[in-house]
C-alpha cells in the first residue's frame, strides 16, 4: 500500500446488530462497530498500526463486510474500497505512499446501502474497471416509504430509507475515478436480500456475468419479521449495549424462530448474464435456485 515492495494489510471487522442489546445508530450511517486497522509491514513481517496516520481513522468503526485494494483511478497505486452494513461504501484514493484521502462523494455520489460484498470487472468492456456492490432491497420498507409511515421521534429514518433499500449498485467507471450507478436500468438493483457476489464469464460469450447469493431466513410460516425490525427494533436500542435490551431482544428472536417466521426470506440465488449489447443496456436473469 505504501509502495515499499512488501505486503501490507487492511483488516475490517463486523459487529452484529442486537448483540449486547445495541442497534446500529443511525442505521444509515453507523460508525459504532469494531475498529478496522491498516497494518504496514516493515519488510520483515512486523506490522505497525498506521490507521490514523494514513487518514483512515474517521470511519474505522464501520460494521464492515468487505474491503478491496484496487486501482480505481488508474494511477498505478492501490486505492481502498470498503463496504459496510448500515452505512454503504467508502472509497479512498491512495497517494502512492500509503496515505489515503476519502473520495466517496466525488467518485460515487450517494453511497448508502446495507452493504455486504463487492466485485470488480470491466462490465462494459471499455478498458476501465467497474464496480458491483451488493445491498438489500426490502419490500416492507418500500411500503412504509410509500405510505409515509414513520415514528415521529426519528423522521430521518424514513427519509433515508429509499437510499438504504435501493439494493445493489453497479458503478461504471468514468474519467478520473468517477463512477455512474446503472444498476436500476440494468435490472440488477433488486435481487433480494443480497450477500455475496462474483463476476465471471459464465456463458463464454466474452462478457462478464454476475452471480449473486441472496436470502436470509426462509422458514415455514408466511409471517415476516421485517416489519418488527423497521417499526420497532430500530427504535428500541442505540449504539450502547444494554443488558435489559439484550434480554428483550433475545426473547423476541426466540419467539420469531419458534414461530417459524421468515426474516427477509423467499429469495433466490441468481445468475445475471449481459446480453452482449455494447451499450450494456440490460442484463437478464438466467436461472436461480432457493
N, C-alpha and C positions, 0 to 999 in steps of 0.2 A: 504493500500500500504506500510505503514511503519511498519506493524506488531504489532501495539499497541492495536488492538482489536476494533477500531472504523472505520467507513466508510469514506473514502476519495473520492475525485472527480477529474477526468480528464475531462476538458472541451475544446473541439476543436471548431473552427469556420470556416465557409466557406465565401469566397468572390467571387462574380460573375465576370467573365471577362466582358469587355465592360463598367462596371459601372464607372461612372465618367470620361469616356474616357481613361481608362487604359486597359492594356492587360498583363496577367501574363508573366513575363520576367525573365529568359528564360523559354519558355513554357514547357521544360522538367525538370526543377529543380527550380520551382518558390518558393520563400520564402518571399512573398510580400503581404500576405493577412492580416487577422485579427488575433490577438495573441491567442494561446492556454494557458490554465492555469492548473497547478497541485495545487489543494487546499487540504491542510491537515487539518483534523478535530482534535480539541483539546479534544474531548470526550464529550464536552458539546454543540456541534452544532455550534461552532465558527470556521471558516475556515481561514487559512493563505495561501497566495500565496507562494508556495515553488518551483516554476518552475525552477528558476535559481539554487538554492542550490541543487536541485535534479538532476541536469545535463541535463535538458530538454529544455534549452533556445535556443540552436543553431538553431533548426528548428521549433520553436514555431509559426512562421509566415506562415507556410504552409496553403494551401487552403484545409482544412481538411473536408472530408466527413464522415469518420467512424473511430472509435477507440475502442479497446477492451483491457481489463485487463485479461490476461490469462497466465497460467504457460506453457510457450513454451519449457523450457529446463528441466522440470521435477524436479526442485529443491525445490518445495513446496511454492514458493512465486509467486506473480503476476507480470508478465512482461507486457510490453506495446507495442501493435501493432497499428500503425497509418496509415490510408490510405488517401491519398491526391490527388486531381485533379492536373494536370500539374506538377506532381512530381513522384508519386508512393507510395511505402510503406517505412516506417521507423520502426525498431523494436529495443526495448531497454530492456536489462536484468536488473532485479531488484536484488539488493544485499540482500534483505530481510528486509532492514531498510528504504526503500523508496528512495534510491539513485540509479539512472539508468545510465547504460553505453550503448551507441549505439552499436549494433551488426549487423546492416543491411548487410554490405558487407560480414561478416563472415558466417552469417546464411542463407541468401537467394541469394547472388550473385547480379545480376542486378535487382534492384527493380523497374525500371521505368515503368510507366503506367499512363494513365488518370484514376487514381484510384477512385472508387466510394464506394464499400461496401465489406464486408468480412463475412465469416462464418467459423466455426471450427467443425470438426468431424474426427473420425478415419475412413477415407475412405477405407483404405486397411486392416483394422481390425488387425493391428499388435501391438495394445496396445499403440500407440503413437498418439498424437493429430495432425492432418493435417490441412492445412490452404488453403482456397479458397478465392481469391480476384477478384472482377470484374473490368474490364477495357474496353477500347473502341478499336474496330477494325474499320479502316477507309479505304475502297477501294480507295477513292480519293487519300489519302496519299500514299497508296501502288503503285498506278500508277505513281505518281511523283517520288518515290524512284526508280522504275523500269526504268524510262526514264532518271533519273539523273537530274531532273529539280529542280533548286534552285535559289534563288536570291543571287547574289554574295556577298552582304554585310553580310550575315549570313550563311556561309557554314555549320556551326554546326547544323543548324535547319534541314537540310536534313539528315545529318549524324545520328542524334538522332532519326529520325522518325521511323525506324524499331523497335527499342525497345519500343517506346511510343505507337505504334499501334499494338503491338503483341497481345493485347486483355487480356483475363483473365489469371490468374495464379492459378495453383493447385500445392501447395508445399506439398510434402510428407515428413514427419518428419523422420530424421535420428538420429544419436547419438549426444548428447551434443548440441541440439538445431539447428543443421544444417538441411536445407531443400533442396529438389530437385524438380524443376518445371517440371511436367509431363503433363501440360495442352495440348500442341500440340499433343502428341501421344495419349492422351486420348480423343481427339476430342471435348474438351470444351474450347479451347482458343478463338475461333472466333464465338461468339454467337450474335454479332452485337454491337450496342451501349448499353452496359450492365450497369445497375444501381444496383438494389437491388438483394440479393440472400439469400437463406436459404437452409440448409441441414436437411433432414429428410428421414426416410424410407417410401417413398410414396407408394411403391407397396408391402410392408410387406414381403420382401424376406430376411430380416436380414442385408441388406447392405444400407448405407446412400446414398440417391439420392440428386440431386440438382434441385432447382427451381431458374431460373434467369429471372428477369424482364428487357426487352430490349426495345429500341426505344426512339427517341426524338420527332421530329415534323414531322409527316406524313401528307402531305397536298395534295391538288388535282393535283397540277402541277407536271410534271415529271422533272422539273428543280430542281437541287440540289444545296444548298447554300455552301456546304463544300469546293468546290474549292476556293470560295471567302475567306473563313477562312484561308486555307492553303497557298494561293498565295498572299494574301493581308493583311487581318486583323492582322495576327501575326506580321507583319512588320510596321503597321500603328500607333502603340502606344507602350508604355512600361509600367513599373510599376507605373509611376507617373500619377496622374489624370490630365486631360487636358480638359477644358470646350469646346474648339474648336473640339477636337476629340470626345467628348461626343455628341455634336450636329451632327457631321458627322455620327457616329455610329447609332444614333437614327434614322436618315433619312434612312440609309441603311436597318436597321431592319424593318422599316415601309414598305419599298419597297418590302422586302422579304415576309413579311406576307401579304401585299396587293396583291402581285402577286401569292399567293398560293404556294410558293416554299417550298419544304421539307428541313429539316435540320437533316441529319442522320436518315431519316425515313425509312419506309418499313420493320422494324424489327418485329420479332415475340417473344413473351414471351414463354419460353420453359421449359420443364422438361427433365432432363437427368438421365437415370437410369443405374446403374452399372449392367453389365451382369452376375455378380456373379463369375467372374474369380478371383481366389485368387491373381494372379499377377497383377490385376487391369489393364488389357491390354487396355481396351477401354470402353467408355460409348456410349450409343445410345440415340438419341433424341426420346422421347416417343410421345410427342404431344406438340402443341403450339397454340397460337391464337394471333391475332393482337390486 
